[in-house]
Amino acid sequence: MLISSSYRLNKQSPEFLTSMEGAVMNSKTLLKSRRGISPILATLLLIVIAVAAIVVTYAWIMTYMSSAGQQAGVQLVLDTVSWPENGTIILYVRNVGTSDATIDAVYIGTSSANLAPYTNVTYNPNSRKVTADGGIITITINGYHWHSGVLYYFKVVPKTGAPLEFSRRAP
């Protein structure tokens, strides 16, 4: 049968119904032929993702806690500052932490922004080691000419742990 170009399919025409049934059948077979992820595979995939997230979180927490634990082991506090004569300052520093500390550097300045390392320093004990749980070290700053009434800033830096920072006014 010849169909002219002006012929349109009517919703009630048999040709239209046949073409629509074919389209519906075709889409049903298309949907049936697609395979999704089975519930078992989806569950396993979620478990793998959760375990990976737990492992990453655990590694991050352990790294953070180990570095925080090392720093918490050394805790320096100032006992007193002595100004026996011009050119000498004596610091008495105590370690109240749970780990031994080794003093690495001493800084001094007239403001917290201009602290400079000072190298003409003697330590008692000479090893620079401050034992845990109350050990004391005497730090003598030699050759630093201080002026009476001036506020001086100090920083005592251990090899591990937080530095001890404080300020004192010269007598």
mmCIF file of the C-alpha atoms, coordinates in Angstrom:
data_MODEL
# 
_entry.id   MODEL 
# 
loop_
_atom_site.group_PDB 
_atom_site.id 
_atom_site.type_symbol 
_atom_site.label_atom_id 
_atom_site.label_alt_id 
_atom_site.label_comp_id 
_atom_site.label_asym_id 
_atom_site.label_entity_id 
_atom_site.label_seq_id 
_atom_site.pdbx_PDB_ins_code 
_atom_site.Cartn_x 
_atom_site.Cartn_y 
_atom_site.Cartn_z 
_atom_site.occupancy 
_atom_site.B_iso_or_equiv 
_atom_site.pdbx_formal_charge 
_atom_site.auth_seq_id 
_atom_site.auth_comp_id 
_atom_site.auth_asym_id 
_atom_site.auth_atom_id 
_atom_site.pdbx_PDB_model_num 
ATOM 1   C CA . MET A 1 1   ? 0.000  0.000  0.000  1.00 0.00 ? 1   MET A CA 1 
ATOM 2   C CA . LEU A 1 2   ? 1.295  3.400  -0.981 1.00 0.00 ? 2   LEU A CA 1 
ATOM 3   C CA . ILE A 1 3   ? 1.197  6.155  1.540  1.00 0.00 ? 3   ILE A CA 1 
ATOM 4   C CA . SER A 1 4   ? 1.355  9.683  0.336  1.00 0.00 ? 4   SER A CA 1 
ATOM 5   C CA . SER A 1 5   ? 3.640  12.203 1.966  1.00 0.00 ? 5   SER A CA 1 
ATOM 6   C CA . SER A 1 6   ? 0.645  14.083 3.334  1.00 0.00 ? 6   SER A CA 1 
ATOM 7   C CA . TYR A 1 7   ? -0.663 10.978 5.095  1.00 0.00 ? 7   TYR A CA 1 
ATOM 8   C CA . ARG A 1 8   ? -0.365 11.258 8.846  1.00 0.00 ? 8   ARG A CA 1 
ATOM 9   C CA . LEU A 1 9   ? -0.722 8.503  11.371 1.00 0.00 ? 9   LEU A CA 1 
ATOM 10  C CA . ASN A 1 10  ? -3.886 8.815  13.333 1.00 0.00 ? 10  ASN A CA 1 
ATOM 11  C CA . LYS A 1 11  ? -3.906 7.574  16.934 1.00 0.00 ? 11  LYS A CA 1 
ATOM 12  C CA . GLN A 1 12  ? -6.669 5.162  16.008 1.00 0.00 ? 12  GLN A CA 1 
ATOM 13  C CA . SER A 1 13  ? -5.053 3.936  12.827 1.00 0.00 ? 13  SER A CA 1 
ATOM 14  C CA . PRO A 1 14  ? -3.700 0.380  12.879 1.00 0.00 ? 14  PRO A CA 1 
ATOM 15  C CA . GLU A 1 15  ? -0.322 1.531  11.620 1.00 0.00 ? 15  GLU A CA 1 
ATOM 16  C CA . PHE A 1 16  ? 0.091  3.909  14.578 1.00 0.00 ? 16  PHE A CA 1 
ATOM 17  C CA . LEU A 1 17  ? -0.882 1.274  17.131 1.00 0.00 ? 17  LEU A CA 1 
ATOM 18  C CA . THR A 1 18  ? 1.469  -1.259 15.586 1.00 0.00 ? 18  THR A CA 1 
ATOM 19  C CA . SER A 1 19  ? 4.370  1.206  15.602 1.00 0.00 ? 19  SER A CA 1 
ATOM 20  C CA . MET A 1 20  ? 3.668  2.191  19.233 1.00 0.00 ? 20  MET A CA 1 
ATOM 21  C CA . GLU A 1 21  ? 3.440  -1.431 20.369 1.00 0.00 ? 21  GLU A CA 1 
ATOM 22  C CA . GLY A 1 22  ? 6.767  -2.071 18.705 1.00 0.00 ? 22  GLY A CA 1 
ATOM 23  C CA . ALA A 1 23  ? 8.322  0.904  20.470 1.00 0.00 ? 23  ALA A CA 1 
ATOM 24  C CA . VAL A 1 24  ? 6.954  -0.217 23.840 1.00 0.00 ? 24  VAL A CA 1 
ATOM 25  C CA . MET A 1 25  ? 8.143  -3.763 23.263 1.00 0.00 ? 25  MET A CA 1 
ATOM 26  C CA . ASN A 1 26  ? 11.499 -2.486 22.104 1.00 0.00 ? 26  ASN A CA 1 
ATOM 27  C CA . SER A 1 27  ? 11.972 -0.321 25.238 1.00 0.00 ? 27  SER A CA 1 
ATOM 28  C CA . LYS A 1 28  ? 10.943 -3.196 27.532 1.00 0.00 ? 28  LYS A CA 1 
ATOM 29  C CA . THR A 1 29  ? 13.484 -5.527 25.985 1.00 0.00 ? 29  THR A CA 1 
ATOM 30  C CA . LEU A 1 30  ? 16.068 -2.762 26.140 1.00 0.00 ? 30  LEU A CA 1 
ATOM 31  C CA . LEU A 1 31  ? 15.450 -2.268 29.866 1.00 0.00 ? 31  LEU A CA 1 
ATOM 32  C CA . LYS A 1 32  ? 15.509 -5.996 30.512 1.00 0.00 ? 32  LYS A CA 1 
ATOM 33  C CA . SER A 1 33  ? 18.765 -6.459 28.654 1.00 0.00 ? 33  SER A CA 1 
ATOM 34  C CA . ARG A 1 34  ? 20.633 -3.906 30.788 1.00 0.00 ? 34  ARG A CA 1 
ATOM 35  C CA . ARG A 1 35  ? 22.245 -5.344 33.846 1.00 0.00 ? 35  ARG A CA 1 
ATOM 36  C CA . GLY A 1 36  ? 22.807 -3.308 36.988 1.00 0.00 ? 36  GLY A CA 1 
ATOM 37  C CA . ILE A 1 37  ? 25.077 -3.961 39.930 1.00 0.00 ? 37  ILE A CA 1 
ATOM 38  C CA . SER A 1 38  ? 23.690 -6.739 42.000 1.00 0.00 ? 38  SER A CA 1 
ATOM 39  C CA . PRO A 1 39  ? 22.881 -5.964 45.645 1.00 0.00 ? 39  PRO A CA 1 
ATOM 40  C CA . ILE A 1 40  ? 25.717 -8.237 46.785 1.00 0.00 ? 40  ILE A CA 1 
ATOM 41  C CA . LEU A 1 41  ? 28.309 -6.384 44.695 1.00 0.00 ? 41  LEU A CA 1 
ATOM 42  C CA . ALA A 1 42  ? 26.925 -3.027 45.810 1.00 0.00 ? 42  ALA A CA 1 
ATOM 43  C CA . THR A 1 43  ? 27.203 -4.071 49.465 1.00 0.00 ? 43  THR A CA 1 
ATOM 44  C CA . LEU A 1 44  ? 30.761 -5.320 48.986 1.00 0.00 ? 44  LEU A CA 1 
ATOM 45  C CA . LEU A 1 45  ? 31.725 -2.086 47.243 1.00 0.00 ? 45  LEU A CA 1 
ATOM 46  C CA . LEU A 1 46  ? 30.330 -0.021 50.130 1.00 0.00 ? 46  LEU A CA 1 
ATOM 47  C CA . ILE A 1 47  ? 32.214 -2.174 52.656 1.00 0.00 ? 47  ILE A CA 1 
ATOM 48  C CA . VAL A 1 48  ? 35.491 -1.700 50.753 1.00 0.00 ? 48  VAL A CA 1 
ATOM 49  C CA . ILE A 1 49  ? 34.976 2.073  50.639 1.00 0.00 ? 49  ILE A CA 1 
ATOM 50  C CA . ALA A 1 50  ? 34.152 2.187  54.366 1.00 0.00 ? 50  ALA A CA 1 
ATOM 51  C CA . VAL A 1 51  ? 37.207 0.112  55.307 1.00 0.00 ? 51  VAL A CA 1 
ATOM 52  C CA . ALA A 1 52  ? 39.470 2.317  53.172 1.00 0.00 ? 52  ALA A CA 1 
ATOM 53  C CA . ALA A 1 53  ? 38.079 5.437  54.864 1.00 0.00 ? 53  ALA A CA 1 
ATOM 54  C CA . ILE A 1 54  ? 38.664 3.888  58.297 1.00 0.00 ? 54  ILE A CA 1 
ATOM 55  C CA . VAL A 1 55  ? 42.271 2.978  57.429 1.00 0.00 ? 55  VAL A CA 1 
ATOM 56  C CA . VAL A 1 56  ? 43.036 6.492  56.166 1.00 0.00 ? 56  VAL A CA 1 
ATOM 57  C CA . THR A 1 57  ? 41.449 8.076  59.255 1.00 0.00 ? 57  THR A CA 1 
ATOM 58  C CA . TYR A 1 58  ? 43.347 5.733  61.588 1.00 0.00 ? 58  TYR A CA 1 
ATOM 59  C CA . ALA A 1 59  ? 46.679 6.522  59.907 1.00 0.00 ? 59  ALA A CA 1 
ATOM 60  C CA . TRP A 1 60  ? 46.034 10.268 60.146 1.00 0.00 ? 60  TRP A CA 1 
ATOM 61  C CA . ILE A 1 61  ? 45.038 10.088 63.829 1.00 0.00 ? 61  ILE A CA 1 
ATOM 62  C CA . MET A 1 62  ? 48.053 7.949  64.758 1.00 0.00 ? 62  MET A CA 1 
ATOM 63  C CA . THR A 1 63  ? 50.425 10.366 63.009 1.00 0.00 ? 63  THR A CA 1 
ATOM 64  C CA . TYR A 1 64  ? 48.857 13.327 64.787 1.00 0.00 ? 64  TYR A CA 1 
ATOM 65  C CA . MET A 1 65  ? 48.831 11.638 68.201 1.00 0.00 ? 65  MET A CA 1 
ATOM 66  C CA . SER A 1 66  ? 52.445 10.470 67.996 1.00 0.00 ? 66  SER A CA 1 
ATOM 67  C CA . SER A 1 67  ? 53.723 13.972 67.224 1.00 0.00 ? 67  SER A CA 1 
ATOM 68  C CA . ALA A 1 68  ? 51.527 15.487 69.939 1.00 0.00 ? 68  ALA A CA 1 
ATOM 69  C CA . GLY A 1 69  ? 52.740 12.846 72.401 1.00 0.00 ? 69  GLY A CA 1 
ATOM 70  C CA . GLN A 1 70  ? 56.382 13.671 71.746 1.00 0.00 ? 70  GLN A CA 1 
ATOM 71  C CA . GLN A 1 71  ? 55.763 17.351 72.277 1.00 0.00 ? 71  GLN A CA 1 
ATOM 72  C CA . ALA A 1 72  ? 53.757 16.756 75.440 1.00 0.00 ? 72  ALA A CA 1 
ATOM 73  C CA . GLY A 1 73  ? 56.642 14.727 76.884 1.00 0.00 ? 73  GLY A CA 1 
ATOM 74  C CA . VAL A 1 74  ? 58.886 17.830 77.148 1.00 0.00 ? 74  VAL A CA 1 
ATOM 75  C CA . GLN A 1 75  ? 57.477 20.740 79.100 1.00 0.00 ? 75  GLN A CA 1 
ATOM 76  C CA . LEU A 1 76  ? 59.839 23.506 80.151 1.00 0.00 ? 76  LEU A CA 1 
ATOM 77  C CA . VAL A 1 77  ? 58.948 26.065 82.823 1.00 0.00 ? 77  VAL A CA 1 
ATOM 78  C CA . LEU A 1 78  ? 60.936 28.998 84.152 1.00 0.00 ? 78  LEU A CA 1 
ATOM 79  C CA . ASP A 1 79  ? 61.921 28.890 87.815 1.00 0.00 ? 79  ASP A CA 1 
ATOM 80  C CA . THR A 1 80  ? 63.616 32.273 88.004 1.00 0.00 ? 80  THR A CA 1 
ATOM 81  C CA . VAL A 1 81  ? 65.848 34.800 86.241 1.00 0.00 ? 81  VAL A CA 1 
ATOM 82  C CA . SER A 1 82  ? 68.919 36.221 87.949 1.00 0.00 ? 82  SER A CA 1 
ATOM 83  C CA . TRP A 1 83  ? 70.739 39.419 86.901 1.00 0.00 ? 83  TRP A CA 1 
ATOM 84  C CA . PRO A 1 84  ? 73.969 39.177 88.984 1.00 0.00 ? 84  PRO A CA 1 
ATOM 85  C CA . GLU A 1 85  ? 75.998 41.805 87.096 1.00 0.00 ? 85  GLU A CA 1 
ATOM 86  C CA . ASN A 1 86  ? 75.761 43.716 83.868 1.00 0.00 ? 86  ASN A CA 1 
ATOM 87  C CA . GLY A 1 87  ? 76.753 41.403 81.048 1.00 0.00 ? 87  GLY A CA 1 
ATOM 88  C CA . THR A 1 88  ? 75.373 38.247 82.676 1.00 0.00 ? 88  THR A CA 1 
ATOM 89  C CA . ILE A 1 89  ? 71.858 36.812 82.895 1.00 0.00 ? 89  ILE A CA 1 
ATOM 90  C CA . ILE A 1 90  ? 71.149 33.451 84.518 1.00 0.00 ? 90  ILE A CA 1 
ATOM 91  C CA . LEU A 1 91  ? 68.020 31.435 83.680 1.00 0.00 ? 91  LEU A CA 1 
ATOM 92  C CA . TYR A 1 92  ? 66.877 28.537 85.844 1.00 0.00 ? 92  TYR A CA 1 
ATOM 93  C CA . VAL A 1 93  ? 64.691 26.257 83.717 1.00 0.00 ? 93  VAL A CA 1 
ATOM 94  C CA . ARG A 1 94  ? 62.841 23.166 84.932 1.00 0.00 ? 94  ARG A CA 1 
ATOM 95  C CA . ASN A 1 95  ? 61.449 20.265 82.868 1.00 0.00 ? 95  ASN A CA 1 
ATOM 96  C CA . VAL A 1 96  ? 58.111 19.170 84.342 1.00 0.00 ? 96  VAL A CA 1 
ATOM 97  C CA . GLY A 1 97  ? 57.345 16.878 81.399 1.00 0.00 ? 97  GLY A CA 1 
ATOM 98  C CA . THR A 1 98  ? 57.639 13.103 81.162 1.00 0.00 ? 98  THR A CA 1 
ATOM 99  C CA . SER A 1 99  ? 60.562 13.018 78.681 1.00 0.00 ? 99  SER A CA 1 
ATOM 100 C CA . ASP A 1 100 ? 64.118 14.287 78.983 1.00 0.00 ? 100 ASP A CA 1 
ATOM 101 C CA . ALA A 1 101 ? 64.855 17.499 77.076 1.00 0.00 ? 101 ALA A CA 1 
ATOM 102 C CA . THR A 1 102 ? 67.989 18.736 75.367 1.00 0.00 ? 102 THR A CA 1 
ATOM 103 C CA . ILE A 1 103 ? 68.289 22.500 74.977 1.00 0.00 ? 103 ILE A CA 1 
ATOM 104 C CA . ASP A 1 104 ? 69.006 23.400 71.369 1.00 0.00 ? 104 ASP A CA 1 
ATOM 105 C CA . ALA A 1 105 ? 69.114 27.213 71.369 1.00 0.00 ? 105 ALA A CA 1 
ATOM 106 C CA . VAL A 1 106 ? 68.527 30.338 73.433 1.00 0.00 ? 106 VAL A CA 1 
ATOM 107 C CA . TYR A 1 107 ? 67.102 33.541 71.947 1.00 0.00 ? 107 TYR A CA 1 
ATOM 108 C CA . ILE A 1 108 ? 67.048 36.999 73.518 1.00 0.00 ? 108 ILE A CA 1 
ATOM 109 C CA . GLY A 1 109 ? 65.789 40.409 72.400 1.00 0.00 ? 109 GLY A CA 1 
ATOM 110 C CA . THR A 1 110 ? 63.999 43.588 73.406 1.00 0.00 ? 110 THR A CA 1 
ATOM 111 C CA . SER A 1 111 ? 60.733 42.523 71.738 1.00 0.00 ? 111 SER A CA 1 
ATOM 112 C CA . SER A 1 112 ? 59.143 39.231 70.802 1.00 0.00 ? 112 SER A CA 1 
ATOM 113 C CA . ALA A 1 113 ? 59.497 40.169 67.123 1.00 0.00 ? 113 ALA A CA 1 
ATOM 114 C CA . ASN A 1 114 ? 63.277 40.711 67.162 1.00 0.00 ? 114 ASN A CA 1 
ATOM 115 C CA . LEU A 1 115 ? 64.502 37.656 69.074 1.00 0.00 ? 115 LEU A CA 1 
ATOM 116 C CA . ALA A 1 116 ? 67.969 36.623 67.932 1.00 0.00 ? 116 ALA A CA 1 
ATOM 117 C CA . PRO A 1 117 ? 69.888 33.453 68.756 1.00 0.00 ? 117 PRO A CA 1 
ATOM 118 C CA . TYR A 1 118 ? 72.542 34.034 71.376 1.00 0.00 ? 118 TYR A CA 1 
ATOM 119 C CA . THR A 1 119 ? 75.585 31.771 71.274 1.00 0.00 ? 119 THR A CA 1 
ATOM 120 C CA . ASN A 1 120 ? 77.718 32.990 74.203 1.00 0.00 ? 120 ASN A CA 1 
ATOM 121 C CA . VAL A 1 121 ? 75.823 30.698 76.564 1.00 0.00 ? 121 VAL A CA 1 
ATOM 122 C CA . THR A 1 122 ? 77.011 28.141 79.122 1.00 0.00 ? 122 THR A CA 1 
ATOM 123 C CA . TYR A 1 123 ? 74.893 25.331 80.494 1.00 0.00 ? 123 TYR A CA 1 
ATOM 124 C CA . ASN A 1 124 ? 74.992 23.449 83.776 1.00 0.00 ? 124 ASN A CA 1 
ATOM 125 C CA . PRO A 1 125 ? 74.978 20.520 83.133 1.00 0.00 ? 125 PRO A CA 1 
ATOM 126 C CA . ASN A 1 126 ? 77.203 20.930 80.057 1.00 0.00 ? 126 ASN A CA 1 
ATOM 127 C CA . SER A 1 127 ? 75.301 18.225 78.180 1.00 0.00 ? 127 SER A CA 1 
ATOM 128 C CA . ARG A 1 128 ? 72.348 20.652 77.833 1.00 0.00 ? 128 ARG A CA 1 
ATOM 129 C CA . LYS A 1 129 ? 70.146 17.793 79.035 1.00 0.00 ? 129 LYS A CA 1 
ATOM 130 C CA . VAL A 1 130 ? 67.256 18.467 81.416 1.00 0.00 ? 130 VAL A CA 1 
ATOM 131 C CA . THR A 1 131 ? 65.892 15.310 83.005 1.00 0.00 ? 131 THR A CA 1 
ATOM 132 C CA . ALA A 1 132 ? 62.173 14.654 83.128 1.00 0.00 ? 132 ALA A CA 1 
ATOM 133 C CA . ASP A 1 133 ? 59.911 15.146 86.144 1.00 0.00 ? 133 ASP A CA 1 
ATOM 134 C CA . GLY A 1 134 ? 61.595 18.184 87.674 1.00 0.00 ? 134 GLY A CA 1 
ATOM 135 C CA . GLY A 1 135 ? 65.153 18.300 86.358 1.00 0.00 ? 135 GLY A CA 1 
ATOM 136 C CA . ILE A 1 136 ? 66.732 21.772 86.368 1.00 0.00 ? 136 ILE A CA 1 
ATOM 137 C CA . ILE A 1 137 ? 69.244 23.338 84.007 1.00 0.00 ? 137 ILE A CA 1 
ATOM 138 C CA . THR A 1 138 ? 71.104 26.578 84.633 1.00 0.00 ? 138 THR A CA 1 
ATOM 139 C CA . ILE A 1 139 ? 71.569 28.669 81.492 1.00 0.00 ? 139 ILE A CA 1 
ATOM 140 C CA . THR A 1 140 ? 74.095 31.482 81.825 1.00 0.00 ? 140 THR A CA 1 
ATOM 141 C CA . ILE A 1 141 ? 73.986 34.169 79.145 1.00 0.00 ? 141 ILE A CA 1 
ATOM 142 C CA . ASN A 1 142 ? 77.435 35.799 79.076 1.00 0.00 ? 142 ASN A CA 1 
ATOM 143 C CA . GLY A 1 143 ? 78.420 39.120 77.527 1.00 0.00 ? 143 GLY A CA 1 
ATOM 144 C CA . TYR A 1 144 ? 74.889 40.474 77.034 1.00 0.00 ? 144 TYR A CA 1 
ATOM 145 C CA . HIS A 1 145 ? 74.866 44.047 78.310 1.00 0.00 ? 145 HIS A CA 1 
ATOM 146 C CA . TRP A 1 146 ? 71.396 44.689 79.632 1.00 0.00 ? 146 TRP A CA 1 
ATOM 147 C CA . HIS A 1 147 ? 69.965 48.017 80.791 1.00 0.00 ? 147 HIS A CA 1 
ATOM 148 C CA . SER A 1 148 ? 68.053 48.522 84.011 1.00 0.00 ? 148 SER A CA 1 
ATOM 149 C CA . GLY A 1 149 ? 64.270 48.852 83.583 1.00 0.00 ? 149 GLY A CA 1 
ATOM 150 C CA . VAL A 1 150 ? 64.200 47.425 80.042 1.00 0.00 ? 150 VAL A CA 1 
ATOM 151 C CA . LEU A 1 151 ? 61.884 44.501 79.294 1.00 0.00 ? 151 LEU A CA 1 
ATOM 152 C CA . TYR A 1 152 ? 63.764 41.578 77.704 1.00 0.00 ? 152 TYR A CA 1 
ATOM 153 C CA . TYR A 1 153 ? 62.216 38.647 75.863 1.00 0.00 ? 153 TYR A CA 1 
ATOM 154 C CA . PHE A 1 154 ? 63.643 35.131 76.032 1.00 0.00 ? 154 PHE A CA 1 
ATOM 155 C CA . LYS A 1 155 ? 63.040 31.895 74.183 1.00 0.00 ? 155 LYS A CA 1 
ATOM 156 C CA . VAL A 1 156 ? 64.562 28.566 75.255 1.00 0.00 ? 156 VAL A CA 1 
ATOM 157 C CA . VAL A 1 157 ? 64.173 25.969 72.505 1.00 0.00 ? 157 VAL A CA 1 
ATOM 158 C CA . PRO A 1 158 ? 64.475 22.213 73.171 1.00 0.00 ? 158 PRO A CA 1 
ATOM 159 C CA . LYS A 1 159 ? 65.273 19.763 70.348 1.00 0.00 ? 159 LYS A CA 1 
ATOM 160 C CA . THR A 1 160 ? 61.748 18.306 70.694 1.00 0.00 ? 160 THR A CA 1 
ATOM 161 C CA . GLY A 1 161 ? 58.707 19.847 72.267 1.00 0.00 ? 161 GLY A CA 1 
ATOM 162 C CA . ALA A 1 162 ? 57.398 23.355 72.639 1.00 0.00 ? 162 ALA A CA 1 
ATOM 163 C CA . PRO A 1 163 ? 59.802 26.227 73.322 1.00 0.00 ? 163 PRO A CA 1 
ATOM 164 C CA . LEU A 1 164 ? 59.685 28.189 76.568 1.00 0.00 ? 164 LEU A CA 1 
ATOM 165 C CA . GLU A 1 165 ? 58.959 31.867 75.884 1.00 0.00 ? 165 GLU A CA 1 
ATOM 166 C CA . PHE A 1 166 ? 58.843 34.563 78.543 1.00 0.00 ? 166 PHE A CA 1 
ATOM 167 C CA . SER A 1 167 ? 59.790 38.166 79.256 1.00 0.00 ? 167 SER A CA 1 
ATOM 168 C CA . ARG A 1 168 ? 61.427 39.781 82.290 1.00 0.00 ? 168 ARG A CA 1 
ATOM 169 C CA . ARG A 1 169 ? 62.316 43.349 83.191 1.00 0.00 ? 169 ARG A CA 1 
ATOM 170 C CA . ALA A 1 170 ? 65.940 43.987 84.132 1.00 0.00 ? 170 ALA A CA 1 
ATOM 171 C CA . PRO A 1 171 ? 66.367 45.320 87.697 1.00 0.00 ? 171 PRO A CA 1 
# 
